Amino acid sequence: MKLIHTIYEPVGPGPHPTIIAFHGWGANALDLLGIAPYLVHGQFLTICPQGPLTVPLGSTNGYGWFPLRPGSPPDDAAVIAAIGEAADFIAEASARYPIDARRLVALGFSQGGIVALGVALSNPDKFAALVGISTWFPEGLKQIASARGERRLPALIQHGSNDSLIEIGRARESVERLRQMNLDLHYREYDCGHEITGQGLQHLSAFLTEKVLDGAA
């Protein structure tokens, strides 16, 4: 497989309900792995790919999915290329790991949320649900969103009202764009910053149980 990745695997041979989790700018493949045991009692196989771009962070490096320029929107072509690379990774992972194709979830935090949104919205029938945390939906991605899904894709968007990196107004604007699409959309705000909270994990577990585990039964 082309991308470094980490895995949390539940007990049993599978196939398992699965989350593909895309980290944020400057993080790495370990960043989101820690939430896996806390989601629906660890029932989801969780695969966390590492972005292909190196992000220098002083004496160490992080990773990203597409270049970011302070004060400028991301380049649409670079974002679309990153989404294509993520889709290729999911295809490779589906061939290698015991993934239940009926219960596949795209999840992303911050920059990784843009990748998750793009992957799922461009091929909605491939996914059981979509999750974006502390992220936004760029205007330029509307062009790749498919309106051909056979059902309304369940989507959960979570954001902190005190987020200083992606301020809450951008999240609300993004949600309004997403409301124009064929989604079963759920939006929650929290009294927090650019982070994942315990309350957020509880709401995410309930969402996954209802929309993915029970919904695909």
C-alpha positions as CSV (number, residue, x, y, z in Angstrom):
1,M,0.0,0.0,0.0
2,K,1.2,3.5,-0.9
3,L,0.4,5.3,2.4
4,I,1.8,4.5,5.9
5,H,-1.1,3.7,8.1
6,T,-2.0,2.4,11.6
7,I,-4.8,0.0,12.5
8,Y,-7.1,-0.8,15.5
9,E,-8.6,-4.2,14.9
10,P,-11.5,-5.5,17.0
11,V,-11.7,-9.0,18.3
12,G,-12.9,-11.7,15.8
13,P,-12.2,-12.5,12.2
14,G,-14.5,-10.0,10.6
15,P,-15.6,-8.6,8.3
16,H,-15.8,-5.6,10.6
17,P,-17.6,-2.2,10.4
18,T,-14.8,0.1,9.5
19,I,-13.8,3.7,9.9
20,I,-11.1,5.3,7.6
21,A,-9.9,8.2,9.7
22,F,-7.9,11.1,8.1
23,H,-5.8,13.2,10.4
24,G,-5.3,16.9,10.4
25,W,-2.4,19.2,9.2
26,G,0.8,18.5,11.0
27,A,-0.3,15.3,12.6
28,N,0.4,11.6,11.7
29,A,-1.1,8.2,11.3
30,L,-1.2,7.7,15.1
31,D,-3.2,10.9,15.8
32,L,-6.7,9.5,15.6
33,L,-6.0,5.9,16.4
34,G,-6.5,6.6,20.1
35,I,-10.3,7.2,19.7
36,A,-11.0,3.8,18.3
37,P,-11.4,1.9,21.6
38,Y,-13.9,4.5,22.8
39,L,-16.2,4.4,19.7
40,V,-19.1,2.0,20.1
41,H,-17.0,-0.1,22.6
42,G,-14.3,-0.7,20.1
43,Q,-16.5,-2.5,17.5
44,F,-15.1,-0.7,14.5
45,L,-12.0,-1.6,12.6
46,T,-10.2,1.7,12.4
47,I,-7.6,2.5,9.7
48,C,-5.6,5.7,9.9
49,P,-3.6,6.6,6.8
50,Q,-0.8,9.2,7.0
51,G,-0.8,12.1,4.7
52,P,1.9,12.1,1.9
53,L,3.1,15.6,2.5
54,T,5.9,16.3,5.0
55,V,5.2,19.3,7.3
56,P,8.3,20.5,9.2
57,L,7.6,21.2,12.8
58,G,10.8,22.4,14.3
59,S,12.9,19.4,15.3
60,T,10.3,16.9,14.0
61,N,7.9,16.4,11.1
62,G,4.2,16.1,10.8
63,Y,2.2,15.3,7.7
64,G,-0.6,16.7,5.6
65,W,-2.9,15.9,2.6
66,F,-2.5,19.1,0.5
67,P,-0.5,22.3,0.9
68,L,-1.8,25.1,3.2
69,R,-0.9,28.7,2.7
70,P,-1.7,31.1,5.7
71,G,-4.5,33.5,4.8
72,S,-5.3,31.8,1.5
73,P,-7.9,29.1,0.6
74,P,-6.5,25.7,-0.4
75,D,-5.9,25.1,-4.1
76,D,-8.9,23.2,-5.5
77,A,-6.7,21.1,-7.8
78,A,-4.4,20.0,-4.9
79,V,-7.5,19.2,-2.8
80,I,-9.0,17.1,-5.5
81,A,-5.7,15.3,-6.1
82,A,-5.5,14.5,-2.3
83,I,-9.1,13.1,-2.4
84,G,-8.1,10.9,-5.3
85,E,-5.1,9.5,-3.4
86,A,-7.4,8.9,-0.4
87,A,-9.9,7.0,-2.6
88,D,-7.1,4.9,-3.9
89,F,-6.0,4.1,-0.3
90,I,-9.5,3.0,0.6
91,A,-9.7,0.7,-2.4
92,E,-6.3,-0.8,-1.4
93,A,-7.4,-1.2,2.2
94,S,-10.7,-2.8,1.2
95,A,-8.7,-5.4,-0.7
96,R,-6.3,-6.1,2.2
97,Y,-8.3,-5.9,5.4
98,P,-11.5,-7.5,6.7
99,I,-13.8,-4.6,6.0
100,D,-17.5,-4.9,5.9
101,A,-18.3,-2.9,2.7
102,R,-21.8,-2.2,3.8
103,R,-20.5,-0.5,7.0
104,L,-17.7,1.7,5.8
105,V,-17.3,5.2,7.3
106,A,-15.2,8.2,6.1
107,L,-14.1,10.3,9.1
108,G,-11.7,13.2,9.2
109,F,-10.4,15.9,11.6
110,S,-9.5,19.4,10.4
111,Q,-7.7,19.2,7.1
112,G,-8.5,15.4,7.1
113,G,-12.2,16.3,7.3
114,I,-12.0,18.0,3.9
115,V,-10.5,14.8,2.5
116,A,-13.2,12.6,4.2
117,L,-15.9,14.9,2.9
118,G,-14.5,14.8,-0.6
119,V,-14.1,11.1,-0.7
120,A,-17.6,10.3,0.6
121,L,-19.5,13.0,-1.4
122,S,-17.9,12.0,-4.7
123,N,-19.0,8.4,-4.2
124,P,-21.8,8.4,-1.6
125,D,-23.1,4.9,-2.3
126,K,-19.7,3.4,-1.2
127,F,-20.1,4.7,2.4
128,A,-22.5,4.0,5.2
129,A,-21.8,7.4,6.9
130,L,-19.6,10.5,6.8
131,V,-18.1,12.3,9.8
132,G,-16.3,15.7,9.8
133,I,-14.8,17.1,13.0
134,S,-13.4,20.6,13.4
135,T,-13.3,21.0,9.7
136,W,-14.9,22.9,6.8
137,F,-16.3,22.3,3.3
138,P,-14.6,24.5,0.6
139,E,-16.8,26.0,-2.0
140,G,-14.6,24.4,-4.7
141,L,-15.5,20.9,-3.6
142,K,-19.2,21.3,-4.7
143,Q,-18.1,20.4,-8.2
144,I,-17.1,16.8,-7.2
145,A,-20.1,16.1,-5.0
146,S,-22.3,13.5,-6.6
147,A,-26.1,13.9,-6.6
148,R,-26.6,10.3,-7.8
149,G,-26.6,8.6,-4.4
150,E,-29.4,6.0,-4.1
151,R,-30.1,7.2,-0.5
152,R,-29.4,10.2,1.7
153,L,-25.9,9.6,3.1
154,P,-25.9,10.0,6.9
155,A,-23.4,12.7,7.9
156,L,-22.3,14.1,11.3
157,I,-20.5,17.4,11.5
158,Q,-19.0,18.4,14.9
159,H,-17.3,21.7,15.7
160,G,-16.1,23.7,18.7
161,S,-17.6,27.2,19.2
162,N,-14.2,28.4,20.5
163,D,-12.2,26.9,17.7
164,S,-9.4,29.4,16.9
165,L,-8.0,27.6,13.9
166,I,-11.2,27.0,11.9
167,E,-13.6,29.6,13.4
168,I,-17.2,28.6,13.9
169,G,-18.5,30.9,11.2
170,R,-16.7,28.8,8.5
171,A,-18.2,25.6,9.9
172,R,-21.7,27.1,9.8
173,E,-21.2,28.2,6.3
174,S,-20.0,24.8,5.3
175,V,-23.0,23.2,6.9
176,E,-25.3,25.4,4.8
177,R,-23.5,24.2,1.7
178,L,-23.9,20.6,2.8
179,R,-27.6,21.1,3.5
180,Q,-28.0,21.6,-0.3
181,M,-26.8,18.0,-0.9
182,N,-28.5,14.6,-0.6
183,L,-27.4,14.1,3.0
184,D,-29.1,13.0,6.2
185,L,-27.2,15.8,8.0
186,H,-26.6,16.2,11.7
187,Y,-24.7,19.1,13.1
188,R,-23.4,19.6,16.7
189,E,-21.5,22.5,18.3
190,Y,-19.5,22.1,21.5
191,D,-18.1,24.6,24.1
192,C,-14.5,23.7,23.1
193,G,-11.6,24.6,20.7
194,H,-10.0,22.8,17.9
195,E,-10.3,19.3,19.5
196,I,-12.3,16.1,20.0
197,T,-14.1,16.0,23.3
198,G,-15.6,13.2,25.4
199,Q,-19.1,14.5,24.7
200,G,-18.3,14.5,21.0
201,L,-17.2,10.9,21.2
202,Q,-20.4,10.0,22.9
203,H,-22.5,11.7,20.2
204,L,-20.3,10.1,17.5
205,S,-20.8,6.6,19.1
206,A,-24.6,7.1,19.2
207,F,-24.5,8.3,15.5
208,L,-22.5,5.3,14.4
209,T,-24.7,2.8,16.3
210,E,-27.9,4.2,14.8
211,K,-26.8,5.0,11.2
212,V,-24.2,2.3,10.6
213,L,-24.6,-0.7,12.9
214,D,-28.4,-0.6,13.2
215,G,-29.0,1.0,9.9
216,A,-27.1,-1.7,7.9
217,A,-28.6,-4.6,9.9
